Amino acid sequence: MCKTKLLSYLLLVIVACSLSACWDQRPIEDLGLINCVGIDIYPENPELLDFTFVYPLFLEERRQAAKLDIIAAANIGEAINIWERRNPRRFAAGKVGIVIFGTEAAQQDLSGLFDYAQLPLFDDNAYVAVAAGKASDLLQTPLPETEIIATHLHTMFRTNRHEGQTILVTVGKLMTLATVQGIDPILPKVHKLGEDRIELDGAVLFQDRRMVGTLDQNELLIFMALQGQHSIVSIAPTTANTGELAKPKVELDLVSPKTKIRPQLQDGKLVVNFSLQASYVLHSYSSVQNITKPEAAQSLTRDLESYLLIEAERLITKLQELGVDPLGVGKRLRASNFRQFDPLQFREQWADAAISIDVKLKPFRAGAIDTTQPDR
């Protein structure tokens, strides 16, 4: 019996060693490695969507290129089935790195994206943005032949996020924001400049799953500071006091901004306090006085605090007028006072809420000083 078991084990070892690493084979030429999807309204029927599939091609006469297929369908799952019937390749789900909504599609609803996200192979780490205009026009931008549009967008998102210029939203995060009560989605906005340039500029605001407004680039940076989820936020404020600076406009980085948001109901009225704290680093400014002296640094800091306070008040007023809550005031109110939180009444409460804002900055480093009139 023992001898039989030993022979069986030996046979299993021999079989295991003789097996190859891959038990199945699908050549890469048979796969459609879709790395970007654009979503627009189908012009002939507003009930349908135009899905732009972007996938790389490797050609002998060019180092690399990308092909675009535009398919009209009710949702992206149906679009995938149509694409596979039209092409000899199989759609390689899970490889999509970028999802771009056209403005009209975002204003209608995000249901096309959510239908796609229900597919088991979808990668929820794909970046999501909204194009100014049609997504298909943006994705047809003639970049240099050595750069694929999806790779260019992916690098641009990550670089701007690292430099403190934009937010970064994935499909997984967007689905969470759109389904959790008390917080609304916000997505970066992509512009096409001229014939061959693309840039990130501002953001779009959603009420649940529908786009209802936009933020310009300056408003987005103030939002990022209030959001408190970014290690660096780069802004260019205009100070009111020119006693320390030769030019009132400076460039600075807010380092690790943190905001405490305290909502509470007082006699049925929502009262919200925002408390923003951050260190800052100055860049490329022209100094009249020695900005490293305590008196000059304190005076400049107060001017910067006043600028941020005014811009934050303007931003929050705009969010209240649009009836959107991307800062998560409702989420905090529900967590601290769930018995009184009513999602049906919250938007009205938020629109009429009493707001107070505190801003405290601390000089972290002076940066590069250009002393035009040194105070000795």
N, C-alpha and C positions, 0 to 999 in steps of 0.2 A: 504494500500500500504506500509506504513511504517512498519507495523507488518510483512508483507511478506518479506521485505528486511531484517528485524532483524532476522527472522528465517533462511533466506538464509545465512547471515553472521555467525550465530551460527553453522549452519550445516558445513560450510567451516572450521571453527575453530575445530570442532570435527573431521572432516576428516583429517585435517592437523596434529592434535595431535596423531591420530591413525596410521599415516604412519611411517614406519621404516626408519632408517637413510640411508639404501642402497636399491635402487630400482632394482638393478641387482646384480647378484652373479656370481663370477668366482673363484672357489677355487684356492689357490696358487699352488696346485699340477698340475693344468691344464696350468700353465704359464711357459714359458721358460725364466727365468730371466737371459738373456745373459748380463754378466758384462764385457766382453772383446772380441774384434774381432781382429784377425790377418789376414793380407792380403799378399799373396805370388803369384808368377807366377806359373800357373799350368804346371808341367813339360812336359806333353804330348802335350800341345797346348798353345803356348805363347799368343794366343788371349784370353785365359780364365785366370781367377784368382782362386786361392785356398783361400777360406775363412774359417778361424778357429774360431768356436764359442766356447766360454768358459762359462760354467754356473755351479753354485754350486749344489752339491748333499749332502743331509743330511742322513747319513746311521747309522744304529744301531751299527755296528762293528767299526766305526770310528767317531770321533767327527764331522768332515766335510771333504769334498773332492770336486774336480772339475772334470767335464767331458768335453772332447774336441770332437767336431764334425767338420770334414774337408769336405767342399763341394766345388766342382768346378762349377763356373758360370761366366757369362759375366760381371755381376755387382752384388753388394751386395743385391739389391732388389730382383733379381732373386734367389740368394742364400737363402734368407729368405723364399721364396715360396717353394723351394725344401726342406728346413729343416722342414717346417711345414707339408709337405706331408709325410715326413719320420717319424715324431714324433707325438705322440698324443697331444703334447702341442702346445700352441699358442705362437709365438715369442713375447716377451714383449719388444717392442721397447721403446726407451726413457730411458732404464736402463743401457745402455752401458756406462761404465766409462773410458775405455781404448781402443784406437785403435793403433795397432802396424803394421807398414809396414815392410816387408822384404826388403833387400837392392835391389834386382832385381826388385821388384814391384815399389819401389820408383824411380829407374832409368828409368823405363818405363813411368809411368805417375801416377798422383793421381786421375784419373777419377773414379776409383772404389769407392773411398771415397766420391767424389762429387755426384755420382749417388745415394749413400745411403743418403747423407745429404738432398736430395730433398724430402725424405719421411717426412710426417708431424709430426711423433712422435719421430723423432731423437733428441737426447739431444746434443746440440752444445757445452756443457760444458765438454764433454769428452776430456781427455788428449790424445795427439797424439805424437808418437815417431817412430823412425826407428830402427829396429834390425840389428845388424851386422850379416849378414847371413839370415837365414829364420826365419820368425816370428813364424811359427809352432814349430820349434825346441826350441825357447826361451820359448814359452808358455807351453811346455812339461817339463820344468825344475822341478825335483822332490823336491819341498819345503817340510818342515815339514807338517804333515797331519793337523795340526791346523791352517794352513795359506793358503788361496786361492791365486793363482797366481795374479789375478786381484787386490786383496786387497794389496798384497805385492808391486806391481808396483805403485799403486796409492799412498801408503804411502811413497815409495821411491822417487817419483817425488816431492811430497810436502815437504818432509824433506830436500832434496838436494836444492830445491828452497829456502827454509827458511834459509839454511846455506850459501847461496850465491855461490853454486857450479854448478848450471845449470839453464837453462831457462825453462819456463813452457808455453806450447802452447796448446790451446784448438782447437777443430774442428772449432768453430765459428771464432776464430782468424785466423786459417789457411786459411779458405775460403776467408776471407777479404784480407789477404796478397797475395793470389794467383790470385785475380781478380783485385786488385787496381794497376794501373800503377805507376811505380816509386819505388817499394819496393818488394823484393823477400822473400819467406818463408825461415825459418831456424827451424829445429826440433832437439830435443835432441836425442842422439844415445845411445842405450842400448846394452850392451855386456853380453854374457853368459860366466862365468868363471868356468871352470871345469864342473862338473856334476850337482852341486846343488847351484851355486851362480850366482847372477845377479848384475850388476852395471851400473850406468850411466857414460859414458866417452865420452866427446866431443859432437859434433853436426854434422848434415849434412846440406849442402847448396843446395838450389833449384834455378833454373832459370825458373821462372813462376811455372809450375807444375811438373818439372822434376828435379830429383836429379843429380847434376853435380860435387859435391865435398864434402869434409869433413873438419872439424876442430878438432884438438886434444884438450885435456882438457885445456891446457894452453892458446891456441888460443881462446877457447870459453870464458874463464874468461876475457881476454882482450876485446873481443867483447862485453861482458856484461857490462864492464866498459864504453866502448864507446857508447853503446846503451842508457845508462842513465835511465833505467827503473827499477833498482833494488836497494833496500834499503841497501843491503850489498853485496859486491863481495869479496870473500876470495881468495887471491893469495899468492904464495910463491916465491918472486923474489930473485935473486942473485945480491947483490950490488957489485959495483966495489971497493968501498973504505972500507978497513977493519980497519981504524983508530978508529972507534967507536965500532965495533963489533968483538967478538972473532971468529965468524963464519960468512962468507959473506951471507949465505942464511938465510932469515927471513920469518916469517909468519905474514901476516897482513890482516886486513879487510879494504877495501875501503868503507867508510860510505857515503851513498847517493851520488854516483858519478853522475855528470851532464855534458853532452857534448853538446856544441853548434856547429851545423854543418851549415856552410855558403857556399853554392855553388853559383857560378855565371859564366856567359859566358863572356869571354873577347876575342873579335875578333874571335868568333866561337870556342874558346878553353875553356873547362871546368876547372875551378879553384875552389878547395874545401879547406876550412880551418876547422880543427877540434880543438876545445878548450875544454879540459877535466879538470874539477875541482872536487876535492874530499878531504874529511878529511880521516885520516887513524888511525887505532889502531894496535899497534904491539902486537904480541903474541909469546911466547916461544922463546925468543932470548937470546943470551949470550952477555953481554955488557962489553967492555973493559973500557969505560969511562962512566961517569954519563950522560945517554942519555937525562935526563930531563933538562940539561943545554942548553941554547939557541944556543950556537955555535955548540955543538955536534948534536942537533936536526936538525939544519939547514943543516949541512953537510950530515947527513943521508937522509934528505928529498930530497936534490938535487940528491943523488945517486938513490933514488927510482923513482924520476921523469925521470931520464935518462933511467932507465930500462923500464918504461912504454912507453916512447917515442920510443925507439928502437923496442919494441914488437908491438906497435901499427902500426908503419911503415911497419913492416913485414906482419902483418895481412892485412892491407889495400892493400898492393901490391899483396897478394894472392887473395883477392877478385877481384881486377882489372884483374888479369891474368885469373881467372875463368869467368869473365864477369857477376858477380852476385852483387846485391846491397841490402843485408839484413839490412843495416843501414838506408835506406830510403833517400839517397842523391837525387835520382830522384824525390821522392815525395816532398821534400823541394824545389827543383828547379822548379817543376811544380807549386807549390803554390806561389812562389815569382816572377816567370817570365813565366807565362803560355803561353804567346804569342810566346816565342822562344823555348819552350819545345817541342821536337819531340820524341815520344816514340820509333820510328824506328831508330833514330840516337843516342839515349841516351847511349846505351850500348857501342858503339864505342867511344863516348865522355868520358864515365866513364873509359874505359880501358886506355885512353891516358891522363887522367886528371892530372893536377899538384896539388900535395897534400902538405899542410903544417899542422903541428900538434903542439899544445901548451899543456903542461901538468903542472898543478899547484896543489900541494898537501899541506895539512896543518895538522900538528900533532894534533890528537884529544885526545888520551890518550896513555900513555906509555905501559900499560898492565903489564904483569908479568916480572920483571927484574931479570936476573941472572947475578950479577956483579962479574966477575971473577977477575978483577984487578981494584979495585976502584980507581978513580982519586980524591984524596982529596986535 
